[in-house]
Amino acid sequence: MPSNTFTKILTANGTEYSYFDIFELERQNIAKISRLPYSIRILVENLMRKNDGKIVRDEDVRTIANWQASYTTPMEIPYHPARVLMQDFTGVPAVVDLAAMRDAVKTLGGDPAKVNPQVPVELVVDHSVQIDYSGTSESLTQNVAKEYARNSERYKLLKWAQKSFDNFKVVPPNSGICHQVNLEHLGRVVIAAPDGGTTLAYPDTVVGLDSHTPMINAIGVMGWGVGGIEAEAVMLGQPYYMSIPEVIGVRLTGQLQPGVTATDMVLTITQMLRQFKVVEKFVEFFGPGLANLSIPDRATVSNMTPEYGATLGFFPVDAMTLQYLEMTGRSKQAALAEVYNKANGLFYDGEENIEYTARLELDLSTVEPSLAGPARPQDRIALSGMKNAFGDNTGASQPQANITLPTGQEQLTNGSVVIAAITSCTNTSNPYVLMGAGLMAKRAVHRGLKVPAYVKTSFAPGSRVVSSYLEAAGLMPYFEALGFHITAFGCTTCIGNSGPLNPEIERAIRENDLNVAAVLSGNRNFEARIHQMIKSNFLASPMLVMGFALAGRANIDLTTEPVGFDPNGQPVYLKELWPTGEEIEQLVKAHVTQNSFTLQYAKIFTGDEFWDGLEVAESTTYAWDSDSTYIKNPPYFEGFTQEPKSPGNIQDARAFLTLGDSVTTDHISPAGAIPANYPAGQYLLGQGVKEEDFNSYGSRRGNHEVMMRGTFGNIRIKNLMVAPKEGSFTIKHPEKEEMFNYDAAMRYQKESVPLVVLGGKEYGTGSSRDWAAKGSRLLGVKAVIAESYERIHRNNLVGMGVLPLIFSPGDSIASLGLKGDELFSIEGLEKMEPRKKLQVKAVGTDGKTITFEVISRLDTEVDVIYFEHGGILPYVLRQMMA
């Protein structure tokens, strides 16, 4: 396929651009492009443009252009994303790994300066701020000051990377969250790049180090979350090898009823798509209902793509996209996006003759006010059902605790809301729900309502544009009157950075075993994620967060019961506080302006006085500090050789943990607070770090010593070997001695005993935490045997050289009678191939032998190559050295 037969010319903004015309494939009878989903058309263009006859070949282009609605065996393609998006939690270890690669190249006599991102990388520092302070106008400055006090070592590394690596930009702390900054500013929709003597136009595509990267799908930019190791490979010029996906079409009709928000819609869609099982699939939205959804509404739906389990939650480019680009100060990009997408068949035209793997339909008028919880985002509860969700907690037999706060006496019971957070990610990109929450606050203040003192309130917008338009609308004083002062411009409560509760509240919860609640406008509410002492966590719109904060309890039916009582004893109902759509629309039109976006984003890479104050020297290789407890040179390249060593069969391995269904990456990867009595806390104490300075696991991701000690370290993880006990414990065999997971792993390593992890369904669900795989590798886990995997974690295991296996259909830990005390041997690894069937022999302490077959989830030839090299990074390094 000579590329010159597929390139055409278009003109936009008075400039000529060349582009690859995907419909030329149809005109040449190679494939019928007009039947393809829009998301697949983007993949077609990508492979056409990257066809070099080596990595991407003619047959790859034909394969994707003749996309099938389903495949009996996975078909892989080499895809080249245009850029990489990072956040600091997962970005710091990626930068650490790149710095370590430079060291390895230097040690082997190569030029370390060659280790650079080959595609644009943008890192947004957004995941480290915690809500230590709230409820006052000083909260933001105090939280940022504490953020820098905790994280200056990490931030110096990032500033060094910004200075030392080509093609690498950093959005400093206190600016916003990566997804909203990506949506409002970084997203190009169409990229224009020099190509020989011409300028080449092509679709903006991205992979991100955060599972909520698909939020950018709202403006027709193809993007999803990957593991840190995969992102590093893409940065270094490697393709992202992916199986061709199935595409589920979701036809939207009608429009949302008055009083129903985009959050209610996304919780409904999440429940619907989880039930349909869209894991590892693309989801593409179409139909007449699109015309009734603004880009912020679409972004709310796209953001929660990982919650419904898909890879994409894609909205094609249309007139709404162009209006949004104009409004956010990207007029030139809007003009190019219109001309390019219309010329190349990527502009949504309303035609419904596209072929999908399956079609679902949602009438938006059927959506009702909803929350989701108490522990999974797909468990939707109608607003009217919240009281029943808690059961009857009003009787005299229910536990109650009287507490003394600085403001006076308060009472906590089951169902008391102790955290109410309007937090970034899902909702703060949506001015409609934020203006709505502000209008609710205004009415509540006018009625004399107050939020109970035991409710920790916070407001963390996803960009500074939010505060500018809320201030312009005159609504911030009302947020603040109810305690919703801005506490951060970053990712907070949703990732467990909710900060401490008042010690009196924590004591009352612990001593009375209270089931208290958090209500937040985020997207994650897994067990022990929001705060380790809060059992029930509910996702809701900012407007409902405001309602439940005022009520002070979650076990209430706000459709019939009053939110509270005014100073005269008169009941105040939610419907009295709820603004009309016309009121909200009027404020949005008046105050969400192009000027507010242009002003805020003109200085997005500059940073504040804290960032300016970081002293960083420029150098090709990083100057590691041996005393640092944040940044350590990782051991991945110790004993590195030019030629890989064969993995070989796994002999006489021990079961490290035996786990059930839905084990999340939050259970596996270190996240949240570091307990002093756990191995990571003991390590830090041994390094002279005071407990109050532990910071979070996420902030210490650049230190493998902390992270491997915290792997499988969630206080709620349920290892069946020690049931009913919860936490980071296992049984060390053959001594049958209970100990911390880390301590057992180190004992096994001294004895040269390999480890396997046994799991159930949906192993590794949740966020794209690469440390769930890195930690497993460093603890000595050679293989995981589970019933099924979440896509990103399976990829990450492969990327770290850990073998993901699945039981044969019908088999499980229980059905095979595995106890976890057996010696495991896995045969057949010598000549690995995709999806190879392997034999496992498990010999119990009683001498009983169980043999069973497993299937390798090395899905592609490239998976096999990565596994045989010990992971992506050693493979890439060998390629570079060659």
Secondary structure, DSSP 8 states (H G I E B T S, - for coil): --GGGTEEEEEETTEEEEEE-TTHHHHTTS--GGGS-HHHHHHHHHHHHH--SSSS-HHHHHHHHT--S--SS--EEEE--SEEEEEHHHHHHHHHHHHHHHHHHHHTTS-GGG---SS-EEEE--S----SS-SSTTHHHHHHHHHHHHHHHHHHHHHHHHHHSTTEEEE-SSSB-HHHHIIIII--SEEEEEETTEEEEEE-EEEESSTTGGGGGGGT-EEEE--HHHHHHHHTT--EEEE---EEEEEEES---TT--HHHHHHHHHHHHHHHT-TT-EEEEESGGGGG--HHHHHHHHHTHHHHT-SEEE--B-HHHHHHHHHTT-HHHHHHHHHHHHHTT-B---------SEEEEEEGGG---EEE-SS-TT-EEEGGGHHHHT----STTS-EEEEEETTEEEEEETTBEEEEEE-TTTSTT-HHHHHHHHHHHHHHHHTT----TTSEEEE--SBHHHHHHHHHTT-HHHHHHTT--B--SS--GGGT------HHHHHHHHHHT---EEEESSS---TTTS-TT--EEEE--HHHHHHHHHH-BSSS-TTTS-SEE-TTS-EE-HHHH---HHHHHHHHHHHS-HHHHHHHHTTTTT--HHHHT------SS----TT-SS----GGGTT--SS------EEEEEEEEE--S--BHHHHS--SB--TTSHHHHHHHHTT--GGG--BTGGGTT-HHHHHHHTT--TT---GGGTT--SSEEEETTTTEEEEHHHHHHHHHHTT--EEEE--SSBTBSS--THHHHHHHHTTEEEEEES-B-HHHHHHHHHTT-EEEEE-TT--HHHHT--S-SEEEEE--TT--TT-EEEEEEE-TTS-EEEEEEEE---SHHHHHHHHHTSHHHHHHHHHH-
